[in-house]
Amino acid sequence: MTATTGEAVPTTKIPLALAHDYLTQRGGAERVVLTMLKAFPGAPLHTVLYHRGITYPEFKNANVIPHPINRISRFRRDHRLALPALRRASSGVTIDADVTIASSSGWAHGFPTTGHKVVYCHNPARWLYQTDEYLGGSAWKHPLGMPLLAMRPRLKRWDARSAESVDVYLANSRVVQRRIAETYGRSAELLPPPHSMDVTAAQEPIEELADFDPGYALVVSRLLPYKNVDVVIDAVRRTKRPLVVIGSGPEAARLRADLPGHVRLLSGLSDEQLRWAYAHAGMLVAASHEDFGLTPLEAAAFGVPTVALRAGGYLDTILEGQTGLFFDHPRADEVAAAMADADTHPWDRRAILDRAEAFSEAKFIDRLRTIADDVRTRA
């Protein structure tokens, strides 16, 4: 296993390495990386930032190799603060492997490699091409907005060069597949991410929900502006519908400051507790524009339907009327109306379970291994 600052030194290459932007949160992209580690046990995992206490604990068992910039604690706590430094950090380490599979939302595809590079693209850099959405409002009004706008021309050039270094692009959804073509002029194979929920595994009740009956509404999301968690909270504010929000992020303090009594905001749950939360929910609510969005599949694994924004990757995973219902705009009134419709909808639990099984981890691993083998045999 070799990672060198600057140019790679001559050495015997390892067969395969993995890379990811940053391991500082618990999101769907990080779940995908855990599945990649199952596909390629023992492969080193390169990343710019790594916060052991915040991301999934399973990464503690992996060979994670963070960049030296990881020593700056404030960057680990909020990766957005590191944006001005990430271009140089991503370009400053060469991965010496026959094949590198990079899980990228904007940085990992730029890691220099000595072998072939396969990029599993969650989205072309949202902070670069969808800046206002990423920051949760006008970039001109956000503290990070002006620096980001000033860097945009240089970052776009870096991003284009990074895309040119990629041998194979994989897209997690049709939306992202289209964006890769529009942004980079590259074709990409569609490979939807799997859900990794083991419904047969142990569950652990959540003490903070002792006074909640089964059937509550559930949100599982990072707490970022574009996730629209505040919209879902507003949707239940007057109805008194019990709502459980599971996630962490920069928006946590703002959301807690005005949290109704029938809403619980939880973070740092174990996998056992997360499974329990899904199993006892009446519906999942997803109000953000996701490039894919794993949570509807995780909920479906427990037979739980989803109420979601009619956009992005949810169009790939939710079968309207069978496994979920849609609302057209992230507005509290539309979310509330869709949730009310879900209460009386005649759900077929078997159909919901079947949908989850179509996105199995085994199928994903098998295809990813085949792609890696095919790339390795190229001249």
Sequence and secondary structure as in RCSB ss.txt:
>XXXX:A:sequence
MTATTGEAVPTTKIPLALAHDYLTQRGGAERVVLTMLKAFPGAPLHTVLYHRGITYPEFKNANVIPHPINRISRF
RRDHRLALPALRRASSGVTIDADVTIASSSGWAHGFPTTGHKVVYCHNPARWLYQTDEYLGGSAWKHPLGMPLLA
MRPRLKRWDARSAESVDVYLANSRVVQRRIAETYGRSAELLPPPHSMDVTAAQEPIEELADFDPGYALVVSRLLP
YKNVDVVIDAVRRTKRPLVVIGSGPEAARLRADLPGHVRLLSGLSDEQLRWAYAHAGMLVAASHEDFGLTPLEAA
AFGVPTVALRAGGYLDTILEGQTGLFFDHPRADEVAAAMADADTHPWDRRAILDRAEAFSEAKFIDRLRTIADDV
RTRA
>XXXX:A:secstr
  EEESS  S   EEEEEEEEEE S SHHHHHHHHHHHHSTT  EEEEEE TTTS GGGGGS EEE GGGG HHH
HH GGGGHHHHHHHHHSEEE EEEEEEEESSSGGGS BSSEEEEEES S HHHHSHHHHHTS GGGSTTHHHHHH
HHHHHHHHHHHHHHT SEEEESSHHHHHHHHHHH    EE        TTS     GGGTT  TTEEEEE    G
GG HHHHHHHHHTT   EEEE  STTHHHHHTT  TTEEEE S  HHHHHHHHHTEEEEEE S  SS SHHHHHH
TTT  EEEESSTTHHHH  BTTTEEEESSS HHHHHHHHHHHHHS   HHHHHHHHHTT HHHHHHHHHHHHHHH
HT  
